[in-house]
Amino acid sequence: MAVMSVGGLAQIGSPFDLYEDPKTPFVADFNGKMYFLRGGYLGSDSAGAMVRLPGEVRIAAKSVNGSAGLFDPGKPVKIAVRPQRLRLAPCGEGGPFAIPATVEAAIFVGSFHVVVVRIPGAEELLYVQLPATGAGLAFRAGEGVDLLAEREAVRLFPAEA
């Protein structure tokens, strides 16, 4: 499969590869919903490529093409993550890479719940899909929560991309 952008070839790969390992923000968003957050690149360590989000929150990301060397520490970057790769934890229980968020709404949709959250510095609300369980949803509108993204699911791009 090939993805074209502005008359040029953006990326070639299997549908799975284009979805899971996009090389540009355009390809990432072309193949399904993707949330983009702006931050500053801090460098890499054993947890991955580290990015500072607004509010001094740190998140670990998989670097683009597996090479964190494409970024200079202190430079602005864009991270990308798909909604289904987000999870929620009670406030303060998400661990060192949790992003503090506020629940705006929690909606039961049959086989799953959609929890709408706001994070500091984000331009849009994020919709987190959680499986429905017999116990009901633990998160309510107005509550603080920790938003978590699987490190392997977070993509890192240059800010201008």
KAPE-V573846 format. One line per field, one symbol per residue. burial: I if it has 9 or more other C-alpha atoms within 8 Angstrom, else O. A space follows every 10 residues. Layout:
burial: ???
//
This chain:
burial: OOIIOOOOII IIIOOOIIIO OIIIIOIIIO OOOIIOIIII IIIIOOOIII IIIOOOIIII IIIIOOOIOO IOOOOIIIII IIIOIIIIII IOOIOOIIII IIIIIIOOOO OIIIIIIIIO OIOOIIIIII OIOOOOIOII IOOIIIIIIO IOIIIIIIOO O
//
